Amino acid sequence: MFKKRYFQINHNFKTGLLSELFLIIGLILLAFFIFFVIISMAFNDDSTGFANQLYNVATSTIPESLLSLSLISLAIGFIMYFLYYQFAKLAEIAEEIENSEEFKEK
């Protein structure tokens, strides 16, 4: 016969941890994007020294890349959170079925 395998919600696929990780990474990248947008508005081509270097970085393609990576990370984080939530619901339903009277009689 086959062995019954039970997966607990806290130990299967680590979806809760992954969702938090991707959401945090996405928010950090979004914060960097906002920082670069503020820098590009605050400085101009006439700036000198470090401010000019920041302006050059802020007007390059780096902020757009950060925004795209941020959106991808946030989307993956929300998908993983949805999966975590669905696994939690399935675990509750499975526990309810196992503890029901009809299941114990069979």
Sequence and secondary structure as in RCSB ss.txt:
>XXXX:A:sequence
MFKKRYFQINHNFKTGLLSELFLIIGLILLAFFIFFVIISMAFNDDSTGFANQLYNVATSTIPESLLSLSLISLA
IGFIMYFLYYQFAKLAEIAEEIENSEEFKEK
>XXXX:A:secstr
        TTTSTTHHHHHHHHHHHHHHHHHHHHHHHHHHHH  TT  THHHHHHHHHTSSHHHHHHHHHHHHHH
HHHHHHHHHHHHHHHHHHHHHHHTSHHHHH 
